[in-house]
Amino acid sequence: MKTITIFDSTLRDGMQSEGIAFSVEDKLHIAHALDELGVGFIEAGNPGSNPKDLEFFRRVKQNPLKHATLCAFGSTRRKGVRAEDDANVNSLLQADTPAVSIFGKCWDLHVEKVVHTTLEENLAMIEDTVAYMKQNGKYVVFDAEHFFDGYFNNAEYAVAALDAAKAGGADVLCLCDTNGGAYPADVYAITKMVCERFPGTEIGIHCHNDTGLAVAQSMAAVDAGARQVQGTYVGYGERCGNANLSTLIGNLQLKRGYCCIPEGNMHMLTQAARRIAEISNIRLSSAMPYVGKSAFAHKGGMHIDGVKKVRESFEHIPPNLVGNERRYLMSEVSGKATLLKKIQRVDASVDAKSPVVAGIVNELKQREFDGYQYEAAEQSFELLIRRRLNKYRPFYKLDYFKIIGEQPLTNQEYPSSAIVKVHVGAESRITGAEGDGPVHALDLALRGALCGFYPVLSEVSLTDYKVRVLESSATTAAKVRVLIESTDGENTWSTVGVSTDIIEASFMALSDSIEYKLTLVEEAGK
């Protein structure tokens, strides 16, 4: 297989994404996740910009990477300063990584109006810095910043910047679409020209996603001869993000026959994406190719029927190739066969002719008309099926709940309180709790009331909470749908509630979440 070097910048460019702030521990965990996946290079930060990155480079030596080459990132020397006297340049040596990536200006506009130096001095800055790194035994990737914008404005000067890096001894010349505005056809033509001008030199591509084309641009560059692809693993990055490497690895390896990561590691593609998203505390888009929760989810009845008969009819690859799974979504358009399969998970004896199937279909349609949505709350639908099949045992009875919201909020850590009274068998319990909002307080009070009866509920926590207004024209009397995601550290499940009262809808979803967990425990004990 032809080889493409994957150069991951999640820990550097991804760190510049809005909402992301990696700790040193986060960076270590992500580095090892990428290393296990088998990427070629991990660009781990700019040691000259902050002490956190220097601390990372120090700590990672205690548990070295097994596959990937670690890379430190920094700029060319400053104007009028020798490379060996530049503090930021020398910080790259302090990082003590086998490789460094040096970025330099390729757009004359930046040279003259941002750096405020001459075109000649900028070329000297590039060559001197690269040469200094080579003298110190480093593998050097030259990031040709704003290369495509520079080429469109002054092609001769942009190429001269590459000449300077090559004269300094750069191992890789990486063409950067820093503004993310280039078109794939232009990326192809320019990359092809560069590959022909520098035969025998590895050419890389680094694209930003400002026009939604970063993956397409990167693919075009590979078709033109680029052999290093830079990006971030799930597309994090400045502004609209970077080229998504989880998508690119899938495309290049499964569709184009390149070797990007070890062949035996392709099944780790989804696992790595979800692990990195979890560490980053950012929800992975369900629609992300290959690794998203919806990548192999089927909802339409014709689609579900087709994929059951011939997988290829509605799936471009088997989901297990990338460690993902097929899902059949439950809704009024998904068909009776899909519904029957979900019913049979609860009771295998039910067949298509059973009147209970028609009853569940009718109830599903009515509930979706009322605003319920079970494709994102499959466990609430499972409880509905259990109730219809008389395979449901209520674990508790709610007597009442009360919510108290205090105003003003000044100097109050917990502005809301909840009181819940429940019955379990002949026993009752009243519990109160304070929370950061009424739903948080209600969740704590309900689980607090039940934990004495069911200690296993102490393992359960909410991981996501969503509210959608279903009838915006009804203003404050509108019906709302609440979706809740819960976890016990091993399993994750989603439940739903619908009401014109947001607290009541939240309670419905919370109650289903608790009932589902207790059902899991009961089924496991049988």
KOLTOR-19852 format. One record per residue (C-alpha): residue number from 0; residue in one letter; z, y, x. Coordinates in Angstrom, 2 decimals, padded with zeros to 5 digits, always signed. Layout:
REM residues N
ATOM   seq   type        up     north      east
ATOM   NUM      a         Z         Y         X
...
//
This chain:
REM residues 526
ATOM   seq   type        up     north      east
ATOM     0      m   +000.00   +000.00   +000.00
ATOM     1      k   -000.66   +003.57   +001.08
ATOM     2      t   +002.54   +005.47   +001.81
ATOM     3      i   +003.77   +008.77   +000.42
ATOM     4      t   +006.88   +010.30   +001.98
ATOM     5      i   +009.31   +011.51   -000.68
ATOM     6      f   +011.21   +014.60   +000.43
ATOM     7      d   +014.05   +015.34   -002.00
ATOM     8      s   +015.51   +018.86   -002.21
ATOM     9      t   +018.01   +018.33   -005.05
ATOM    10      l   +020.89   +019.35   -002.80
ATOM    11      r   +019.17   +022.53   -001.65
ATOM    12      d   +016.50   +023.76   -004.08
ATOM    13      g   +018.20   +022.00   -006.99
ATOM    14      m   +021.41   +023.83   -006.14
ATOM    15      q   +019.58   +027.06   -007.02
ATOM    16      s   +019.16   +025.96   -010.64
ATOM    17      e   +021.03   +027.96   -013.29
ATOM    18      g   +024.20   +026.15   -014.33
ATOM    19      i   +024.49   +023.96   -011.22
ATOM    20      a   +027.25   +024.34   -008.64
ATOM    21      f   +027.68   +021.21   -006.54
ATOM    22      s   +030.96   +020.61   -004.75
ATOM    23      v   +030.91   +018.89   -001.37
ATOM    24      e   +031.93   +015.65   -003.13
ATOM    25      d   +029.09   +016.08   -005.64
ATOM    26      k   +026.60   +016.51   -002.82
ATOM    27      l   +027.88   +013.41   -001.04
ATOM    28      h   +027.58   +011.30   -004.20
ATOM    29      i   +024.05   +012.55   -004.93
ATOM    30      a   +022.95   +012.00   -001.32
ATOM    31      h   +024.07   +008.38   -001.46
ATOM    32      a   +022.41   +007.86   -004.86
ATOM    33      l   +019.11   +009.11   -003.42
ATOM    34      d   +019.60   +007.03   -000.29
ATOM    35      e   +020.16   +003.87   -002.36
ATOM    36      l   +016.99   +004.64   -004.30
ATOM    37      g   +015.08   +004.78   -001.02
ATOM    38      v   +013.68   +008.31   -000.70
ATOM    39      g   +012.41   +009.21   +002.77
ATOM    40      f   +014.06   +012.61   +003.37
ATOM    41      i   +017.04   +014.40   +001.83
ATOM    42      e   +017.12   +018.15   +002.38
ATOM    43      a   +020.83   +018.76   +002.03
ATOM    44      g   +021.33   +022.50   +002.36
ATOM    45      n   +021.23   +025.65   +004.44
ATOM    46      p   +024.10   +025.56   +006.96
ATOM    47      g   +023.51   +029.19   +007.83
ATOM    48      s   +024.07   +030.40   +004.27
ATOM    49      n   +027.48   +028.98   +003.36
ATOM    50      p   +030.36   +026.93   +004.84
ATOM    51      k   +030.10   +024.33   +002.04
ATOM    52      d   +026.82   +023.04   +003.45
ATOM    53      l   +028.24   +022.84   +006.98
ATOM    54      e   +031.20   +020.89   +005.57
ATOM    55      f   +028.78   +018.51   +003.83
ATOM    56      f   +026.92   +017.84   +007.09
ATOM    57      r   +030.24   +017.14   +008.79
ATOM    58      r   +031.48   +014.81   +006.05
ATOM    59      v   +028.28   +012.83   +005.62
ATOM    60      k   +028.60   +011.56   +009.21
ATOM    61      q   +031.71   +009.65   +008.15
ATOM    62      n   +029.60   +007.55   +005.77
ATOM    63      p   +026.04   +007.77   +007.13
ATOM    64      l   +022.91   +007.29   +005.04
ATOM    65      k   +021.22   +003.91   +005.39
ATOM    66      h   +017.62   +004.72   +004.54
ATOM    67      a   +016.91   +008.44   +004.17
ATOM    68      t   +016.57   +010.97   +006.98
ATOM    69      l   +018.91   +013.91   +006.53
ATOM    70      c   +017.35   +017.35   +006.85
ATOM    71      a   +018.87   +020.84   +007.23
ATOM    72      f   +017.01   +023.86   +005.89
ATOM    73      g   +016.67   +027.35   +007.30
ATOM    74      s   +014.43   +030.32   +008.04
ATOM    75      t   +012.43   +031.33   +011.06
ATOM    76      r   +014.18   +033.62   +013.53
ATOM    77      r   +014.69   +037.24   +012.57
ATOM    78      k   +012.22   +039.84   +013.78
ATOM    79      g   +012.91   +041.11   +017.28
ATOM    80      v   +015.44   +038.33   +018.08
ATOM    81      r   +014.86   +035.29   +020.27
ATOM    82      a   +015.21   +031.97   +018.43
ATOM    83      e   +017.97   +030.82   +020.78
ATOM    84      d   +019.95   +034.01   +020.00
ATOM    85      d   +019.59   +033.81   +016.22
ATOM    86      a   +022.83   +032.65   +014.53
ATOM    87      n   +021.10   +031.19   +011.46
ATOM    88      v   +018.65   +029.24   +013.60
ATOM    89      n   +021.48   +027.85   +015.71
ATOM    90      s   +023.41   +026.82   +012.60
ATOM    91      l   +020.61   +024.28   +012.03
ATOM    92      l   +021.52   +022.70   +015.36
ATOM    93      q   +025.22   +022.69   +014.36
ATOM    94      a   +024.33   +020.64   +011.29
ATOM    95      d   +023.27   +017.91   +013.74
ATOM    96      t   +020.61   +016.38   +011.49
ATOM    97      p   +017.61   +014.41   +012.83
ATOM    98      a   +015.21   +016.68   +010.92
ATOM    99      v   +015.00   +020.36   +010.00
ATOM   100      s   +012.79   +022.20   +007.56
ATOM   101      i   +011.85   +025.70   +008.64
ATOM   102      f   +010.38   +028.10   +006.12
ATOM   103      g   +008.17   +030.95   +007.18
ATOM   104      k   +006.12   +033.64   +005.47
ATOM   105      c   +002.43   +032.96   +004.79
ATOM   106      w   +001.72   +035.83   +002.41
ATOM   107      d   +000.94   +039.12   +004.13
ATOM   108      l   +002.53   +040.97   +001.21
ATOM   109      h   +005.89   +039.36   +002.02
ATOM   110      v   +005.52   +039.95   +005.75
ATOM   111      e   +004.86   +043.66   +005.41
ATOM   112      k   +006.83   +044.60   +002.27
ATOM   113      v   +009.78   +042.17   +002.24
ATOM   114      v   +010.43   +041.27   +005.89
ATOM   115      h   +009.07   +044.64   +007.04
ATOM   116      t   +007.46   +043.40   +010.21
ATOM   117      t   +003.96   +043.09   +011.61
ATOM   118      l   +001.62   +040.22   +010.87
ATOM   119      e   +001.59   +039.34   +014.58
ATOM   120      e   +005.40   +039.31   +014.88
ATOM   121      n   +005.68   +037.00   +011.85
ATOM   122      l   +003.34   +034.47   +013.48
ATOM   123      a   +005.45   +034.65   +016.65
ATOM   124      m   +008.62   +034.10   +014.57
ATOM   125      i   +007.10   +030.92   +013.14
ATOM   126      e   +005.88   +029.49   +016.43
ATOM   127      d   +009.03   +030.38   +018.41
ATOM   128      t   +011.42   +028.86   +015.86
ATOM   129      v   +009.47   +025.63   +015.48
ATOM   130      a   +009.13   +025.30   +019.27
ATOM   131      y   +012.89   +025.88   +019.73
ATOM   132      m   +013.69   +023.12   +017.24
ATOM   133      k   +011.27   +020.73   +018.97
ATOM   134      q   +012.86   +021.53   +022.34
ATOM   135      n   +016.15   +020.41   +020.80
ATOM   136      g   +014.69   +017.09   +019.69
ATOM   137      k   +014.26   +017.79   +015.99
ATOM   138      y   +011.67   +016.42   +013.60
ATOM   139      v   +010.29   +019.65   +012.11
ATOM   140      v   +008.87   +020.20   +008.64
ATOM   141      f   +007.31   +023.66   +008.33
ATOM   142      d   +007.58   +024.96   +004.77
ATOM   143      a   +004.69   +027.38   +004.39
ATOM   144      e   +006.36   +029.67   +001.87
ATOM   145      h   +004.10   +031.29   -000.76
ATOM   146      f   +001.16   +029.54   +000.89
ATOM   147      f   -001.10   +029.50   -002.17
ATOM   148      d   -000.40   +033.10   -003.17
ATOM   149      g   -000.93   +034.05   +000.46
ATOM   150      y   -004.18   +032.12   +000.60
ATOM   151      f   -005.53   +033.82   -002.53
ATOM   152      n   -004.64   +037.22   -001.08
ATOM   153      n   -005.58   +036.68   +002.58
ATOM   154      a   -006.82   +033.17   +003.33
ATOM   155      e   -007.31   +033.81   +007.04
ATOM   156      y   -003.71   +034.92   +007.54
ATOM   157      a   -002.19   +032.09   +005.48
ATOM   158      v   -004.02   +029.55   +007.62
ATOM   159      a   -002.99   +031.44   +010.77
ATOM   160      a   +000.64   +030.82   +009.77
ATOM   161      l   -000.08   +027.08   +009.73
ATOM   162      d   -001.78   +027.41   +013.12
ATOM   163      a   +001.37   +029.06   +014.50
ATOM   164      a   +003.61   +026.28   +013.19
ATOM   165      k   +001.31   +023.63   +014.59
ATOM   166      a   +001.21   +025.42   +017.96
ATOM   167      g   +005.02   +025.27   +017.97
ATOM   168      g   +004.88   +021.50   +017.45
ATOM   169      a   +005.57   +021.07   +013.72
ATOM   170      d   +005.43   +017.44   +012.57
ATOM   171      v   +004.63   +018.32   +008.93
ATOM   172      l   +002.89   +021.33   +007.43
ATOM   173      c   +004.11   +021.65   +003.84
ATOM   174      l   +002.16   +023.92   +001.48
ATOM   175      c   +004.49   +025.68   -000.95
ATOM   176      d   +003.59   +027.06   -004.37
ATOM   177      t   +006.79   +029.09   -004.30
ATOM   178      n   +005.97   +031.15   -007.39
ATOM   179      g   +004.78   +028.10   -009.33
ATOM   180      g   +001.65   +029.81   -010.57
ATOM   181      a   -001.19   +027.92   -008.88
ATOM   182      y   -003.62   +025.79   -010.88
ATOM   183      p   -004.02   +022.08   -009.99
ATOM   184      a   -007.75   +022.40   -009.25
ATOM   185      d   -007.03   +025.21   -006.78
ATOM   186      v   -004.18   +023.24   -005.21
ATOM   187      y   -006.58   +020.32   -004.74
ATOM   188      a   -009.32   +022.42   -003.11
ATOM   189      i   -006.99   +024.32   -000.77
ATOM   190      t   -004.99   +021.24   +000.22
ATOM   191      k   -008.24   +019.38   +000.97
ATOM   192      m   -009.35   +022.25   +003.23
ATOM   193      v   -006.00   +022.19   +005.09
ATOM   194      c   -006.13   +018.41   +005.56
ATOM   195      e   -009.61   +018.72   +007.06
ATOM   196      r   -008.56   +021.60   +009.33
ATOM   197      f   -005.52   +019.68   +010.68
ATOM   198      p   -006.68   +016.07   +011.07
ATOM   199      g   -003.89   +013.73   +012.14
ATOM   200      t   -001.15   +016.12   +010.94
ATOM   201      e   +000.93   +015.16   +007.92
ATOM   202      i   +000.42   +017.66   +005.11
ATOM   203      g   +003.08   +018.14   +002.45
ATOM   204      i   +003.20   +019.79   -000.96
ATOM   205      h   +006.10   +021.71   -002.55
ATOM   206      c   +005.58   +022.98   -006.11
ATOM   207      h   +007.65   +024.95   -008.59
ATOM   208      n   +007.29   +024.43   -012.32
ATOM   209      d   +006.83   +027.97   -013.63
ATOM   210      t   +003.65   +027.03   -015.50
ATOM   211      g   +004.77   +023.49   -016.33
ATOM   212      l   +002.26   +022.11   -013.82
ATOM   213      a   +004.41   +021.16   -010.81
ATOM   214      v   +003.87   +017.41   -011.23
ATOM   215      a   +000.13   +017.88   -011.85
ATOM   216      q   -000.16   +020.18   -008.81
ATOM   217      s   +001.62   +017.64   -006.63
ATOM   218      m   -000.62   +014.82   -007.87
ATOM   219      a   -003.70   +016.95   -007.15
ATOM   220      a   -002.46   +017.63   -003.61
ATOM   221      v   -001.97   +013.90   -003.01
ATOM   222      d   -005.49   +013.24   -004.24
ATOM   223      a   -006.65   +015.85   -001.70
ATOM   224      g   -004.85   +014.15   +001.18
ATOM   225      a   -001.21   +015.35   +001.18
ATOM   226      r   +001.15   +012.59   +002.27
ATOM   227      q   +004.55   +014.23   +001.88
ATOM   228      v   +005.70   +015.24   -001.61
ATOM   229      q   +008.66   +017.58   -002.00
ATOM   230      g   +010.62   +018.15   -005.18
ATOM   231      t   +013.98   +017.54   -006.83
ATOM   232      y   +014.88   +014.24   -008.41
ATOM   233      v   +015.07   +015.32   -012.04
ATOM   234      g   +013.33   +018.67   -011.68
ATOM   235      y   +016.27   +021.01   -011.06
ATOM   236      g   +015.48   +024.21   -009.21
ATOM   237      e   +015.01   +027.95   -009.16
ATOM   238      r   +013.77   +029.51   -012.44
ATOM   239      c   +011.85   +026.73   -014.26
ATOM   240      g   +012.66   +024.11   -011.66
ATOM   241      n   +010.76   +022.06   -009.10
ATOM   242      a   +008.35   +019.16   -009.26
ATOM   243      n   +010.24   +016.27   -010.85
ATOM   244      l   +010.38   +013.43   -008.33
ATOM   245      s   +011.46   +010.80   -010.85
ATOM   246      t   +008.16   +011.45   -012.65
ATOM   247      l   +006.13   +011.70   -009.45
ATOM   248      i   +007.49   +008.46   -008.00
ATOM   249      g   +006.63   +006.68   -011.25
ATOM   250      n   +003.14   +008.20   -011.36
ATOM   251      l   +002.26   +007.70   -007.70
ATOM   252      q   +003.69   +004.22   -007.31
ATOM   253      l   +002.87   +002.67   -010.67
ATOM   254      k   -000.36   +004.51   -011.47
ATOM   255      r   -001.94   +005.30   -008.10
ATOM   256      g   -000.80   +002.44   -005.89
ATOM   257      y   +001.19   +004.46   -003.34
ATOM   258      c   +004.46   +003.28   -001.85
ATOM   259      c   +007.02   +006.05   -002.41
ATOM   260      i   +010.23   +004.01   -002.44
ATOM   261      p   +010.77   +000.31   -001.64
ATOM   262      e   +008.98   -001.77   -004.27
ATOM   263      g   +012.18   -003.62   -005.16
ATOM   264      n   +013.91   -000.34   -006.01
ATOM   265      m   +011.66   +000.84   -008.84
ATOM   266      h   +014.08   -000.57   -011.41
ATOM   267      m   +016.64   +001.96   -010.09
ATOM   268      l   +014.55   +004.98   -011.15
ATOM   269      t   +016.38   +005.51   -014.45
ATOM   270      q   +019.82   +004.67   -013.12
ATOM   271      a   +019.47   +007.22   -010.31
ATOM   272      a   +018.31   +009.95   -012.71
ATOM   273      r   +021.22   +009.44   -015.07
ATOM   274      r   +023.72   +009.25   -012.24
ATOM   275      i   +022.49   +012.51   -010.71
ATOM   276      a   +022.47   +014.23   -014.12
ATOM   277      e   +026.03   +013.08   -014.75
ATOM   278      i   +027.25   +014.36   -011.37
ATOM   279      s   +025.43   +017.64   -012.00
ATOM   280      n   +027.09   +017.90   -015.44
ATOM   281      i   +023.70   +018.64   -016.99
ATOM   282      r   +022.32   +016.56   -019.82
ATOM   283      l   +019.18   +014.65   -018.89
ATOM   284      s   +016.29   +015.53   -021.18
ATOM   285      s   +015.68   +012.62   -023.54
ATOM   286      a   +011.93   +013.30   -023.34
ATOM   287      m   +011.72   +013.03   -019.55
ATOM   288      p   +008.95   +010.58   -018.52
ATOM   289      y   +010.06   +007.15   -017.31
ATOM   290      v   +013.81   +007.88   -017.22
ATOM   291      g   +014.56   +009.74   -020.48
ATOM   292      k   +016.34   +008.09   -023.37
ATOM   293      s   +013.27   +008.63   -025.56
ATOM   294      a   +010.67   +007.55   -022.99
ATOM   295      f   +010.32   +004.16   -024.69
ATOM   296      a   +011.74   +005.03   -028.14
ATOM   297      h   +009.62   +004.19   -031.19
ATOM   298      k   +010.14   +005.70   -034.63
ATOM   299      g   +006.96   +005.48   -036.71
ATOM   300      g   +006.58   +002.19   -038.59
ATOM   301      m   +003.01   +001.63   -037.30
ATOM   302      h   +004.14   +002.26   -033.72
ATOM   303      i   +007.08   -000.13   -034.04
ATOM   304      d   +004.91   -002.82   -035.63
ATOM   305      g   +002.27   -002.38   -032.94
ATOM   306      v   +004.60   -002.52   -029.94
ATOM   307      k   +006.32   -005.61   -031.33
ATOM   308      k   +002.97   -007.39   -031.58
ATOM   309      v   +001.38   -006.09   -028.37
ATOM   310      r   +003.62   -004.07   -026.07
ATOM   311      e   +000.68   -002.26   -024.46
ATOM   312      s   -000.39   -000.82   -027.81
ATOM   313      f   +002.21   +001.95   -027.60
ATOM   314      e   +003.79   +001.67   -024.11
ATOM   315      h   +002.02   +002.57   -020.88
ATOM   316      i   +004.36   +000.39   -018.77
ATOM   317      p   +007.11   -002.14   -019.51
ATOM   318      p   +010.34   -000.08   -019.63
ATOM   319      n   +012.26   -002.54   -017.45
ATOM   320      l   +009.96   -001.68   -014.50
ATOM   321      v   +011.85   +001.59   -014.13
ATOM   322      g   +015.21   +000.38   -015.40
ATOM   323      n   +014.84   +001.88   -018.87
ATOM   324      e   +014.87   +000.12   -022.24
ATOM   325      r   +012.88   +000.05   -025.45
ATOM   326      r   +014.54   +001.57   -028.51
ATOM   327      y   +013.58   +001.38   -032.17
ATOM   328      l   +014.79   +004.51   -033.96
ATOM   329      m   +016.22   +004.27   -037.43
ATOM   330      s   +014.74   +006.60   -040.07
ATOM   331      e   +012.91   +006.55   -043.36
ATOM   332      v   +009.57   +006.33   -041.52
ATOM   333      s   +010.43   +003.44   -039.20
ATOM   334      g   +009.62   +000.62   -041.58
ATOM   335      k   +011.39   -002.28   -043.25
ATOM   336      a   +010.91   -004.65   -040.29
ATOM   337      t   +012.88   -002.38   -037.98
ATOM   338      l   +015.63   -001.99   -040.55
ATOM   339      l   +015.84   -005.76   -040.99
ATOM   340      k   +016.25   -006.24   -037.24
ATOM   341      k   +019.22   -003.86   -037.21
ATOM   342      i   +020.76   -005.59   -040.24
ATOM   343      q   +020.37   -008.98   -038.56
ATOM   344      r   +022.37   -007.76   -035.56
ATOM   345      v   +025.31   -007.57   -037.96
ATOM   346      d   +024.42   -010.64   -040.07
ATOM   347      a   +021.68   -012.92   -038.77
ATOM   348      s   +021.50   -014.76   -042.12
ATOM   349      v   +019.97   -011.79   -043.98
ATOM   350      d   +016.22   -012.14   -044.55
ATOM   351      a   +013.53   -009.75   -045.75
ATOM   352      k   +013.79   -010.96   -049.36
ATOM   353      s   +017.50   -010.22   -049.65
ATOM   354      p   +018.26   -007.50   -052.22
ATOM   355      v   +020.71   -005.94   -049.78
ATOM   356      v   +017.77   -004.86   -047.59
ATOM   357      a   +016.20   -002.88   -050.42
ATOM   358      g   +019.59   -001.35   -051.18
ATOM   359      i   +020.05   -000.20   -047.59
ATOM   360      v   +016.51   +001.19   -047.47
ATOM   361      n   +017.17   +003.23   -050.61
ATOM   362      e   +020.52   +004.47   -049.30
ATOM   363      l   +018.95   +005.41   -045.96
ATOM   364      k   +016.23   +007.44   -047.69
ATOM   365      q   +018.76   +009.22   -049.89
ATOM   366      r   +021.05   +009.99   -046.97
ATOM   367      e   +018.21   +011.36   -044.85
ATOM   368      f   +017.22   +013.49   -047.83
ATOM   369      d   +020.82   +014.75   -047.88
ATOM   370      g   +020.57   +015.73   -044.21
ATOM   371      y   +021.77   +012.68   -042.28
ATOM   372      q   +019.83   +011.67   -039.17
ATOM   373      y   +020.48   +008.20   -037.84
ATOM   374      e   +017.96   +008.00   -035.01
ATOM   375      a   +020.48   +009.94   -032.89
ATOM   376      a   +023.54   +008.31   -034.49
ATOM   377      e   +022.80   +004.61   -034.57
ATOM   378      q   +026.46   +003.59   -034.64
ATOM   379      s   +027.09   +005.50   -037.90
ATOM   380      f   +024.14   +003.58   -039.35
ATOM   381      e   +025.63   +000.29   -038.13
ATOM   382      l   +028.84   +001.13   -039.98
ATOM   383      l   +026.77   +001.87   -043.12
ATOM   384      i   +025.19   -001.59   -042.82
ATOM   385      r   +028.59   -003.24   -042.35
ATOM   386      r   +029.91   -001.54   -045.48
ATOM   387      r   +026.89   -002.73   -047.49
ATOM   388      l   +027.30   -006.29   -046.18
ATOM   389      n   +031.06   -006.32   -046.82
ATOM   390      k   +031.56   -006.85   -043.09
ATOM   391      y   +033.57   -003.70   -042.64
ATOM   392      r   +037.34   -003.46   -042.52
ATOM   393      p   +038.78   +000.05   -042.73
ATOM   394      f   +041.25   +000.46   -039.90
ATOM   395      y   +043.10   +003.39   -041.43
ATOM   396      k   +043.25   +005.66   -044.47
ATOM   397      l   +043.31   +009.43   -044.18
ATOM   398      d   +045.85   +011.08   -046.48
ATOM   399      y   +044.97   +014.63   -045.44
ATOM   400      f   +044.30   +017.00   -042.58
ATOM   401      k   +045.02   +020.69   -042.18
ATOM   402      i   +043.49   +023.15   -039.73
ATOM   403      i   +045.25   +026.36   -038.65
ATOM   404      g   +043.35   +029.04   -036.74
ATOM   405      e   +045.38   +031.83   -035.15
ATOM   406      q   +044.21   +035.41   -034.69
ATOM   407      p   +044.22   +037.41   -032.51
ATOM   408      l   +043.44   +035.07   -029.62
ATOM   409      t   +044.93   +037.26   -026.87
ATOM   410      n   +046.94   +035.25   -024.34
ATOM   411      q   +046.69   +032.07   -026.40
ATOM   412      e   +045.60   +029.02   -024.48
ATOM   413      y   +044.96   +026.95   -027.62
ATOM   414      p   +043.89   +029.10   -030.60
ATOM   415      s   +043.68   +026.26   -033.15
ATOM   416      s   +046.08   +023.64   -034.50
ATOM   417      a   +045.57   +020.55   -036.65
ATOM   418      i   +047.91   +018.31   -038.66
ATOM   419      v   +046.75   +014.83   -039.69
ATOM   420      k   +048.47   +012.22   -041.87
ATOM   421      v   +047.12   +008.64   -041.85
ATOM   422      h   +048.12   +005.26   -043.28
ATOM   423      v   +047.63   +002.01   -041.39
ATOM   424      g   +048.67   -000.81   -043.66
ATOM   425      a   +052.05   +000.11   -045.15
ATOM   426      e   +052.94   +002.54   -042.38
ATOM   427      s   +052.11   +006.22   -042.26
ATOM   428      r   +052.14   +008.76   -039.47
ATOM   429      i   +051.86   +012.53   -039.28
ATOM   430      t   +050.67   +014.10   -036.02
ATOM   431      g   +049.91   +017.65   -034.97
ATOM   432      a   +047.92   +018.93   -032.01
ATOM   433      e   +046.69   +022.17   -030.51
ATOM   434      g   +043.13   +022.50   -029.24
ATOM   435      d   +040.48   +024.82   -027.95
ATOM   436      g   +038.95   +025.27   -031.39
ATOM   437      p   +039.46   +023.45   -034.72
ATOM   438      v   +037.34   +020.39   -033.92
ATOM   439      h   +039.08   +019.83   -030.59
ATOM   440      a   +042.46   +020.12   -032.32
ATOM   441      l   +041.38   +017.75   -035.11
ATOM   442      d   +040.09   +015.19   -032.59
ATOM   443      l   +043.38   +015.25   -030.65
ATOM   444      a   +045.51   +015.04   -033.79
ATOM   445      l   +043.53   +012.17   -035.33
ATOM   446      r   +043.53   +010.08   -032.18
ATOM   447      g   +047.18   +010.98   -031.59
ATOM   448      a   +048.09   +009.69   -035.04
ATOM   449      l   +046.21   +006.43   -034.50
ATOM   450      c   +047.04   +005.66   -030.85
ATOM   451      g   +050.45   +004.28   -031.82
ATOM   452      f   +048.67   +001.67   -033.95
ATOM   453      y   +045.61   +001.26   -031.73
ATOM   454      p   +046.46   +002.09   -028.06
ATOM   455      v   +042.86   +001.36   -027.05
ATOM   456      l   +041.85   +004.72   -028.53
ATOM   457      s   +043.45   +006.46   -025.55
ATOM   458      e   +040.33   +005.37   -023.60
ATOM   459      v   +038.00   +007.29   -025.93
ATOM   460      s   +036.81   +010.84   -025.28
ATOM   461      l   +034.06   +013.07   -026.65
ATOM   462      t   +031.15   +013.74   -024.31
ATOM   463      d   +028.91   +015.82   -026.58
ATOM   464      y   +029.13   +017.76   -029.82
ATOM   465      k   +026.16   +019.27   -031.64
ATOM   466      v   +025.90   +021.25   -034.88
ATOM   467      r   +022.70   +021.98   -036.77
ATOM   468      v   +022.41   +024.18   -039.84
ATOM   469      l   +020.15   +022.37   -042.32
ATOM   470      e   +019.62   +025.08   -044.95
ATOM   471      s   +019.55   +028.41   -043.16
ATOM   472      s   +018.53   +030.20   -046.39
ATOM   473      a   +021.90   +029.26   -047.89
ATOM   474      t   +023.65   +031.37   -045.20
ATOM   475      t   +027.40   +030.65   -045.05
ATOM   476      a   +027.14   +028.01   -047.80
ATOM   477      a   +024.59   +026.03   -045.77
ATOM   478      k   +024.87   +022.31   -045.21
ATOM   479      v   +025.45   +021.34   -041.55
ATOM   480      r   +024.92   +018.15   -039.59
ATOM   481      v   +027.35   +017.30   -036.79
ATOM   482      l   +026.41   +014.79   -034.09
ATOM   483      i   +029.11   +013.50   -031.77
ATOM   484      e   +028.74   +011.37   -028.65
ATOM   485      s   +031.78   +009.40   -027.50
ATOM   486      t   +032.58   +007.12   -024.59
ATOM   487      d   +035.30   +004.74   -023.46
ATOM   488      g   +034.08   +004.84   -019.87
ATOM   489      e   +031.92   +001.75   -020.33
ATOM   490      n   +030.13   +002.15   -023.67
ATOM   491      t   +028.62   +005.29   -025.18
ATOM   492      w   +027.95   +005.75   -028.90
ATOM   493      s   +026.82   +008.46   -031.30
ATOM   494      t   +027.96   +009.22   -034.84
ATOM   495      v   +027.06   +011.76   -037.55
ATOM   496      g   +028.61   +013.70   -040.41
ATOM   497      v   +027.02   +016.02   -043.00
ATOM   498      s   +028.72   +018.56   -045.26
ATOM   499      t   +028.71   +022.19   -046.33
ATOM   500      d   +032.06   +022.37   -044.49
ATOM   501      i   +031.65   +022.14   -040.71
ATOM   502      i   +035.20   +020.81   -040.27
ATOM   503      e   +034.63   +018.07   -042.85
ATOM   504      a   +031.30   +017.12   -041.22
ATOM   505      s   +033.05   +017.00   -037.86
ATOM   506      f   +035.80   +014.80   -039.29
ATOM   507      m   +033.20   +012.38   -040.72
ATOM   508      a   +031.58   +012.02   -037.29
ATOM   509      l   +034.97   +011.72   -035.54
ATOM   510      s   +036.15   +009.10   -038.01
ATOM   511      d   +032.98   +007.03   -037.55
ATOM   512      s   +033.42   +007.28   -033.79
ATOM   513      i   +036.94   +005.87   -033.98
ATOM   514      e   +035.96   +003.20   -036.53
ATOM   515      y   +033.08   +002.09   -034.33
ATOM   516      k   +035.30   +001.76   -031.24
ATOM   517      l   +037.83   -000.31   -033.17
ATOM   518      t   +035.01   -002.45   -034.57
ATOM   519      l   +033.79   -003.10   -031.02
ATOM   520      v   +037.28   -004.19   -029.98
ATOM   521      e   +037.66   -006.44   -033.03
ATOM   522      e   +034.25   -008.07   -032.51
ATOM   523      a   +035.02   -008.67   -028.82
ATOM   524      g   +038.25   -010.41   -029.78
ATOM   525      k   +036.62   -012.87   -032.17
//
